[in-house]
Every structure is written in structure tokens, then in C-alpha cells.
Amino acid sequence: MLVLDMDDTLLTDDHKISERNKNAILKAQAKGVYVVLASGRPTSAMTAYAKELELDRNDSFIISFNGAIISTVKEDLILFEQKLTIEQIHELYDYSVKMKTDIITYLDNEIISETDSEYIEIEKDITGLPHRKVPSFKEAINRPTVKCILLQEPSYLKGLEEDLKAAMPHLSIAMSKPFFLEAAQQGIDKAASLKLLASKLNIHQSEIIAVGNAGNDLTMIEYAGLGVWVDNVTPELRDRANAIVASNNNDGVAEVIERYILN
């Protein structure tokens, strides 16, 4: 199994899959390798890419929302789902107000927030989802959702990461971009869902390659038999993988496939 983070790993900075990456992925699948996309993105913001890579024709899977959902590409069937409770979401909202960050979550394929910000605009651009600004976040979020993101200027947000982990040890906290601090249900991360999927497919941990670039990829990089960073990895994580390949803009994923699968 080859497991690929999307933004800043598989995708170039303009959110495209290079021809070299695409051709290498198709060749890997022709050799019988499951290719799985694992992203913090909502499922709906991953499906078109998965189909471009023919994951539907190869009966493969998507791990979305940082591991909170596992679904099939062909039928869009949910195999696993774990959500935050309403109480936990409201707790995160109160924390965000106290710490002066923006906060978003997702309902009905919309981004929900009380505020506008340049970082919410980035999330809109990445996901293609509409943004619904609401007068009251707590009133709008009246049922469980899969995750929340706290958004703020990177140097400030980085300082909150350990504080939020200490304040809410009952949640899974990870940085996906320098301005996105993500919160999901306890025990939810890319590695946990990867382990579930691999068990279902009878694929051993040693038969998995994972490729990523950021803090929310770290668990799957360390879980996989071979964990690989692209060269644009978050600097403090560089020594936490087995290998480093070219950047997301220089076909790093293709390099992994050519080096470790096709050869």
C-alpha cells in the first residue's frame, strides 16, 4: 500500500497532480499496489483527484478529515467514521475565543464559522467548499462534526499547539499547515485509520509506504514500514522519517514510486 498526503505532498502548490506523479501512480497500481489518499481535506475535496488517479477503477480508498473517515472511492461508502461531540466542539470554540483565533468546522459540505479571515479563504480555495458565516457558532453546530480547525498567523498558532494539547488531552491535535491547528476525536489520526484499513485488506505494516510533509502526517510516517518526507517537510520533522525525496513541486511522489516500487 502507498499512502499519500495531498496538499504540499502529492499536489503542487497550485493544487495539481503532475504528469510524472500521475503516471508513476498508475504504474504502481498496475503492479497491484493499493494507492490511498490520506488528507485533512473533506472527502468531497478529495474525490476528483482520486478518480483522476483511477483509484475508483482499482477499488481503493480515501482517508479524509485526518483519519476521521475512511471511504471507498468507487461507491463513496463510509467504512469508518468518528466525530467530535457537540460538547467538544463548543469547548474548542470557547478556547478559540479565549486565545483569539478563528475556528471552523464542516456541516453539509459547507465551512462554518462566525468570522472571515485570510486563512479561511485559503481553506475555501483548497477544498472548493462554500463558506457559511453564522451569527452564533454554537447555535449553528447542533450535531456532531468530524473536526475543527483553529486558524491564525503561523508563529502565534505554533505557540498554541502544545497549550491546546495540554488543555484538551482528550482530543487529537495536529498542525496540517502553519496556519491550521486541527482537532479531532481522541485516537483519530492518519495512522490509526491506516492501521484499520491495512487490517481490512490484510496488508502488513512492513508493506506500507507513507509520504507526507507536515505534523498531521507524522503518525502515519512513523507507522508505515517506510515513511518518507517530501523535501518541503516542516523543518523540525526532517529527522522523523526513513527517507526524504524531492519536494511536492518536483515530483517527490514519483521519486518514491520509481525508487521503492517500480525498481
Order of alpha helices (4+ residues) and beta strands (2+ residues): beta-alpha-beta-alpha-beta-beta-beta-alpha-beta-beta-alpha-beta-alpha-beta-alpha-beta-beta-alpha-beta-alpha-beta-beta-alpha
